[in-house]
């Protein structure tokens, strides 16, 4: 059996048709070689694309330059050194262009952060909400208003006891100055310390302006508003007028004509008051009283100005020619003697139509506003809005229907006086001049701990100021009924 086994083994080993298992492979078909090369090239291309995108994402080059580099290297094989050389060359070119001022904004400028909201601005918004002002929630988010004045003071200063008086310090840092703040802009700086007095004053000033602008100011419809530079006498020259042009005969010279003039003058005056907020008011947490201050100041400023303007109508002052504003007959012919009615209104319209210029020519003015006291409000409505003449036996058509626009003024104290006023765009009536063009009243603060009432009486002082003057510029645009 051993000899037979050896014989079989020798035959298998010597057989030419059988290859041992561990024998080396000496040949591979050509198609297999091509597939391997293709896979190897595809892998290298993918590695190049990954390298390209990674280096471009890390680069500070602008997007157009990145797109250009991507176009050169995409879908091809390259060495990493070749890509680095291209990126370095692009950076060098952009740096040179930046130094020459030809391009900007690709990462070499100083980085700036915008849209950040400081803690001081959030606290300012809480003051605004405390005075029921609108908050920019899109920028500031949901802001909770302070529920007490003492809470607001403690939040700003960190001092809840007020042992050292009303402090001017703040733990909030700087606050960008607002056009609605209680102090004007400073040319050298655009920030201020976010002190309690400034934050409180800024919100009070916003509330003051909002309430002031909401107050009815219908006197603006029949007057002219002008900015004036100072408190010096303002002079408004009234030029004369040409009459009819003269006929010039043949071969005759033209005749010269001159214009006369007169001047209406006025001087602006300063009006205002001090408003104190004491240490006791803060300690006692008297928020209700403090919240009323801006509204009451707004009403006082608006009413004072309206009373001043309507006083030109009610008081019949002397004007630029030394005569009262309203006269029966010459020189002004703008004073009637009848109570308000359709017929009386027609007489007033006719009187204004008959007004003449310096050359004696009728200018045909038409009144636009009927100004009455509260006692004549309903009479004015009946006269100007009835389709028929009130009380007429045949229900005659009312020609005054919609002819003028009624204005009711509580500042007119006479129950019988009524007035007609022309459109100030057609003829001058009354000019109101505001110093520096500041139509709204302004609020200021005095909070220095070593000066003023803050030192002597522990009082924070706010000052409201309004500066203006006025004069009748032309009598012909105004008429009084009684």
Secondary structure, 3 states (H helix, E strand, C coil): CHHHHHHHHHHHHHCCCCCCCCCCCCCCCHHHHHHHHHHHHHHHHHHHHHHHHHHHHHCCCCHHHHHHHHHHHCCCCCCHHHHHHHHHHHHHHHHHHHHCCCCCCCCCCCCCCCCCCCHHHHHHHHHHHHCCCCCCHHHHCCCCCCCCHHHHHHHHHCCCCCCCCCCCCCCCCEEECCCCCCCCCECCECEEECCHHHHHHHHHHHHHHHHHHHCCCHHHHCEEEEEECCCCCEEEEEECCCCCCCCCCCCCCCCCCCCCEEEEEECCEEEEEEEEEEHHHHHCCCHHHHHHHHHHHHHHHHHHHHHHHHHHHHCCCECCCCCECCCCCCCCCCECCCCCCHHHHHHHHHHHHCCECCCCCECCCCEEEEEECHHHHHHHHHHHHCCECCCCCCCCECCCCCCCEEEECCCCCCCCCEEEEECCCCCCCEEEEEECCCCCCEEEEECCCCCHHHHHCCEEEEEEEEEEEEEECCHHHEEECC
